[in-house]
């Protein structure tokens, strides 16, 4: 936001307010649905390492049980 002094007070246009709001929202990379889901599914971030995050144990367990269920259903259905 521009530096505002007492001599530079003027009404802002809707366009200026909208542009500033867009800039503020774009600067918040830590927010959003993608990061919310990533934090729910993956291990917490370590800001000091650049490695990829691994999935949490419960995610792997649920995916394994779901895959086992699909395999069992497929085996008995296609038999």
Secondary structure, 3 states (H helix, E strand, C coil): CCCCCHHHCCCCCHHHHHHHHHHHHHCCCCCCHHHHHHHHHECCCCCCCCCCCCECHHHHHHHHHHHHHHHHHHHHHHC
